[in-house]
Amino acid sequence: MFNWLKKQTLVREGLSCGKERASSDGSAWKHRMECSPFVRFSIFVLMLAVIVRIGQWHSTMATLEIVTLGILALIITVVVVKLAAREVWQNNYQLLLLFVCTVTNLLLNKFLVVYADQLMVFEKSIPALLVPSAVAPTLVTILISSNAGFVTAFLVPLLGSLYLAPGAELSLSSLLTGFAAAYFTQRIRRRSDLLMAGVGVGLVGLGCALLIGWLHDPSLVFLVVQGVWAIALGVATSIVVGAVLPVLEWLFDRITDISWLEMTDLNHPLLQRLQDEAPGTYHHSLNLANLAEAAAEAIGANSTQCRVCAYFHDVGKLVKPEYFAENYRGDGDPHKLLNPSMSALIIISHVKEGVNLARKNRIRQPVIDVIQEHHGTSLVYYFYKRAIQQKQDAVEGGKILKLREEDIPQVTEASFRYPGPVPQSRESALVSLADAIESASRSLKNPTAQRLENLVKDIIKARVEEGQLSHSNLTFNELATITEVFTETLKNMLHARIEYPKDRKAKETPDHDQRPAEKTPAQPPQASQAG
């Protein structure tokens, strides 16, 4: 309260602008929580307690036997997760998410087993037909990865067999439907895809149900009930997952492909501002999105995430759009009136301004990371070279005027470098490479196929040698594929139009529609750096 009053006094006296300083997103604290061994140990202890409690519910087993089975289940879970899902083992948030989904599915199955007598269809208990073991694998596959989904599909029937005693047939059915759920939900991008995945799970369950029904009760009525219940379970699974998914996304700060697709909407207020206030940057971002998405598809990265990040990577240019080459208008180059250090400071600041704008507009953290990383620690080469040239000119003039050495302005390379960090993911690296290549391609006067290929190879080679891709997990084989895709995509984007022969009469008296368009001013030489 007192701080607020003090700040208002400073504003009235003209000693403060009244703006709030951008606060940290707490990423360091989150990282410690993600990697802490103590937190990981606590999650497994909690999992043991919950599994034991589920086993005690309506069970005739002794407590010691239940605890022993719980410890056995925990050991199996630790071994399976550590060996088959390394990304989950190294991230406590993902581990907790897998634990919540698995335990919830076990609790649902136990509920059906406990109340089997009340849930009868044609004098047959529902759990004796099937149990919905595909819920957890579906959720984990969508929220984490297909690899983690297959691990969950293995754990649910395995842990269930320790306490539920469903029989070999039902355990096998749960295993198959779980694997089917993980397989069919690997690339869910729309809500309708989720429903179709539920139908696929239902069809696999139908085959298992008919087999179980034929072994236990081959009557036609029972087989029909088995089939209907299997299909209904698959569809119900997709409906339940669709309802629970947004809640889990919010609780565990996850972004699914469905959410990424929703974020590609160009009607976002920041993108609308970019279109109105910095149209050159907006057009550059659209071209960049096409490049990054095509490369991501080729190497198996998240293409929709690349598109979204490409849309927002340069929103910081909204603060001073006229200082970036793609937005130059009739007034010319404003950097002619500035010294190179000030120009570089303005260019570099668009990263920090972009992060601030993204946080104010509640853009998700992975997009903010790309905004911060898309230039890495690269050098603003044009203005650095101009500063070096000015220093050399000052030295030559100083010899004539007999100036002291301390009177000559010093140039440090660190002042002309972006603060970083370098790209930390494949998606971030793709956006970074596409940004540099798209900007440089616009400076080519005659973009032939060979020139485009040489341009792409030179930029990627330079980024590798500078260490800008050392933390991105991109392999050399993937870089070769990226080079090919970038080259082909640029060929399609920059292809030359065929000049058709004109009628002689039309040349003499051209009408309004046939007049050639006025030539746009040539891009200044720093176009690739100002981007």
ChimeraX attribute file (.defattr): number of C-alpha atoms within 10 A of each C-alpha:
attribute: neighborCount
match mode: 1-to-1
recipient: residues
	/A:1	6
	/A:2	7
	/A:3	8
	/A:4	9
	/A:5	10
	/A:6	10
	/A:7	17
	/A:8	16
	/A:9	13
	/A:10	14
	/A:11	14
	/A:12	11
	/A:13	9
	/A:14	10
	/A:15	11
	/A:16	12
	/A:17	11
	/A:18	12
	/A:19	8
	/A:20	6
	/A:21	7
	/A:22	13
	/A:23	8
	/A:24	8
	/A:25	10
	/A:26	8
	/A:27	10
	/A:28	10
	/A:29	9
	/A:30	12
	/A:31	12
	/A:32	12
	/A:33	16
	/A:34	18
	/A:35	15
	/A:36	14
	/A:37	13
	/A:38	10
	/A:39	16
	/A:40	19
	/A:41	12
	/A:42	12
	/A:43	17
	/A:44	18
	/A:45	14
	/A:46	13
	/A:47	21
	/A:48	20
	/A:49	15
	/A:50	15
	/A:51	24
	/A:52	21
	/A:53	15
	/A:54	21
	/A:55	25
	/A:56	16
	/A:57	14
	/A:58	12
	/A:59	13
	/A:60	9
	/A:61	12
	/A:62	9
	/A:63	14
	/A:64	9
	/A:65	12
	/A:66	21
	/A:67	18
	/A:68	12
	/A:69	19
	/A:70	24
	/A:71	17
	/A:72	14
	/A:73	20
	/A:74	18
	/A:75	13
	/A:76	15
	/A:77	21
	/A:78	12
	/A:79	11
	/A:80	17
	/A:81	20
	/A:82	14
	/A:83	11
	/A:84	14
	/A:85	20
	/A:86	13
	/A:87	16
	/A:88	20
	/A:89	20
	/A:90	17
	/A:91	16
	/A:92	23
	/A:93	21
	/A:94	21
	/A:95	21
	/A:96	21
	/A:97	21
	/A:98	25
	/A:99	20
	/A:100	16
	/A:101	20
	/A:102	24
	/A:103	20
	/A:104	15
	/A:105	22
	/A:106	26
	/A:107	19
	/A:108	14
	/A:109	21
	/A:110	21
	/A:111	15
	/A:112	19
	/A:113	20
	/A:114	15
	/A:115	14
	/A:116	15
	/A:117	13
	/A:118	10
	/A:119	14
	/A:120	13
	/A:121	13
	/A:122	9
	/A:123	9
	/A:124	16
	/A:125	17
	/A:126	21
	/A:127	21
	/A:128	20
	/A:129	22
	/A:130	25
	/A:131	26
	/A:132	22
	/A:133	30
	/A:134	32
	/A:135	29
	/A:136	29
	/A:137	34
	/A:138	34
	/A:139	28
	/A:140	28
	/A:141	27
	/A:142	25
	/A:143	23
	/A:144	19
	/A:145	22
	/A:146	23
	/A:147	20
	/A:148	25
	/A:149	29
	/A:150	23
	/A:151	23
	/A:152	33
	/A:153	29
	/A:154	19
	/A:155	24
	/A:156	26
	/A:157	27
	/A:158	18
	/A:159	22
	/A:160	24
	/A:161	15
	/A:162	15
	/A:163	21
	/A:164	18
	/A:165	12
	/A:166	19
	/A:167	10
	/A:168	10
	/A:169	16
	/A:170	21
	/A:171	20
	/A:172	15
	/A:173	25
	/A:174	25
	/A:175	22
	/A:176	21
	/A:177	29
	/A:178	30
	/A:179	24
	/A:180	24
	/A:181	33
	/A:182	31
	/A:183	20
	/A:184	20
	/A:185	27
	/A:186	17
	/A:187	18
	/A:188	18
	/A:189	18
	/A:190	13
	/A:191	12
	/A:192	12
	/A:193	16
	/A:194	24
	/A:195	21
	/A:196	17
	/A:197	25
	/A:198	29
	/A:199	23
	/A:200	21
	/A:201	30
	/A:202	29
	/A:203	20
	/A:204	21
	/A:205	30
	/A:206	26
	/A:207	16
	/A:208	24
	/A:209	28
	/A:210	21
	/A:211	17
	/A:212	20
	/A:213	21
	/A:214	15
	/A:215	10
	/A:216	11
	/A:217	14
	/A:218	13
	/A:219	10
	/A:220	11
	/A:221	10
	/A:222	20
	/A:223	20
	/A:224	15
	/A:225	18
	/A:226	28
	/A:227	21
	/A:228	14
	/A:229	21
	/A:230	28
	/A:231	21
	/A:232	17
	/A:233	25
	/A:234	28
	/A:235	21
	/A:236	18
	/A:237	27
	/A:238	28
	/A:239	16
	/A:240	12
	/A:241	21
	/A:242	16
	/A:243	11
	/A:244	12
	/A:245	19
	/A:246	15
	/A:247	11
	/A:248	18
	/A:249	15
	/A:250	10
	/A:251	10
	/A:252	13
	/A:253	13
	/A:254	19
	/A:255	19
	/A:256	21
	/A:257	19
	/A:258	18
	/A:259	16
	/A:260	19
	/A:261	16
	/A:262	14
	/A:263	19
	/A:264	16
	/A:265	11
	/A:266	14
	/A:267	10
	/A:268	13
	/A:269	10
	/A:270	19
	/A:271	18
	/A:272	14
	/A:273	15
	/A:274	24
	/A:275	16
	/A:276	12
	/A:277	18
	/A:278	23
	/A:279	16
	/A:280	18
	/A:281	24
	/A:282	23
	/A:283	15
	/A:284	19
	/A:285	27
	/A:286	16
	/A:287	21
	/A:288	27
	/A:289	26
	/A:290	20
	/A:291	29
	/A:292	33
	/A:293	23
	/A:294	21
	/A:295	27
	/A:296	25
	/A:297	15
	/A:298	15
	/A:299	18
	/A:300	10
	/A:301	18
	/A:302	17
	/A:303	24
	/A:304	25
	/A:305	27
	/A:306	29
	/A:307	27
	/A:308	22
	/A:309	29
	/A:310	33
	/A:311	28
	/A:312	25
	/A:313	31
	/A:314	25
	/A:315	27
	/A:316	24
	/A:317	25
	/A:318	20
	/A:319	16
	/A:320	16
	/A:321	21
	/A:322	19
	/A:323	19
	/A:324	24
	/A:325	24
	/A:326	23
	/A:327	21
	/A:328	19
	/A:329	12
	/A:330	6
	/A:331	7
	/A:332	14
	/A:333	17
	/A:334	13
	/A:335	18
	/A:336	9
	/A:337	9
	/A:338	10
	/A:339	13
	/A:340	21
	/A:341	17
	/A:342	15
	/A:343	21
	/A:344	25
	/A:345	16
	/A:346	18
	/A:347	23
	/A:348	23
	/A:349	17
	/A:350	24
	/A:351	26
	/A:352	16
	/A:353	21
	/A:354	22
	/A:355	25
	/A:356	18
	/A:357	19
	/A:358	21
	/A:359	17
	/A:360	10
	/A:361	12
	/A:362	10
	/A:363	15
	/A:364	15
	/A:365	16
	/A:366	16
	/A:367	21
	/A:368	21
	/A:369	18
	/A:370	30
	/A:371	29
	/A:372	25
	/A:373	25
	/A:374	30
	/A:375	29
	/A:376	24
	/A:377	19
	/A:378	19
	/A:379	19
	/A:380	24
	/A:381	17
	/A:382	17
	/A:383	23
	/A:384	22
	/A:385	15
	/A:386	14
	/A:387	22
	/A:388	17
	/A:389	12
	/A:390	17
	/A:391	16
	/A:392	14
	/A:393	12
	/A:394	17
	/A:395	19
	/A:396	12
	/A:397	13
	/A:398	15
	/A:399	11
	/A:400	9
	/A:401	10
	/A:402	10
	/A:403	13
	/A:404	10
	/A:405	11
	/A:406	7
	/A:407	10
	/A:408	16
	/A:409	14
	/A:410	10
	/A:411	16
	/A:412	12
	/A:413	13
	/A:414	12
	/A:415	16
	/A:416	26
	/A:417	19
	/A:418	24
	/A:419	19
	/A:420	15
	/A:421	17
	/A:422	24
	/A:423	28
	/A:424	19
	/A:425	19
	/A:426	22
	/A:427	27
	/A:428	30
	/A:429	28
	/A:430	30
	/A:431	32
	/A:432	26
	/A:433	25
	/A:434	28
	/A:435	25
	/A:436	20
	/A:437	24
	/A:438	21
	/A:439	20
	/A:440	19
	/A:441	18
	/A:442	16
	/A:443	16
	/A:444	12
	/A:445	8
	/A:446	12
	/A:447	18
	/A:448	13
	/A:449	15
	/A:450	10
	/A:451	14
	/A:452	22
	/A:453	18
	/A:454	12
	/A:455	19
	/A:456	25
	/A:457	20
	/A:458	13
	/A:459	17
	/A:460	21
	/A:461	12
	/A:462	12
	/A:463	19
	/A:464	14
	/A:465	11
	/A:466	12
	/A:467	13
	/A:468	25
	/A:469	24
	/A:470	17
	/A:471	14
	/A:472	16
	/A:473	14
	/A:474	17
	/A:475	13
	/A:476	10
	/A:477	10
	/A:478	17
	/A:479	18
	/A:480	12
	/A:481	16
	/A:482	27
	/A:483	20
	/A:484	17
	/A:485	21
	/A:486	24
	/A:487	23
	/A:488	16
	/A:489	17
	/A:490	22
	/A:491	17
	/A:492	10
	/A:493	13
	/A:494	15
	/A:495	12
	/A:496	11
	/A:497	6
	/A:498	6
	/A:499	6
	/A:500	6
	/A:501	6
	/A:502	9
	/A:503	9
	/A:504	9
	/A:505	8
	/A:506	11
	/A:507	11
	/A:508	8
	/A:509	10
	/A:510	13
	/A:511	9
	/A:512	7
	/A:513	7
	/A:514	11
	/A:515	11
	/A:516	8
	/A:517	7
	/A:518	6
	/A:519	6
	/A:520	7
	/A:521	10
	/A:522	8
	/A:523	14
	/A:524	14
	/A:525	11
	/A:526	18
	/A:527	18
	/A:528	23
	/A:529	18
	/A:530	22
	/A:531	24
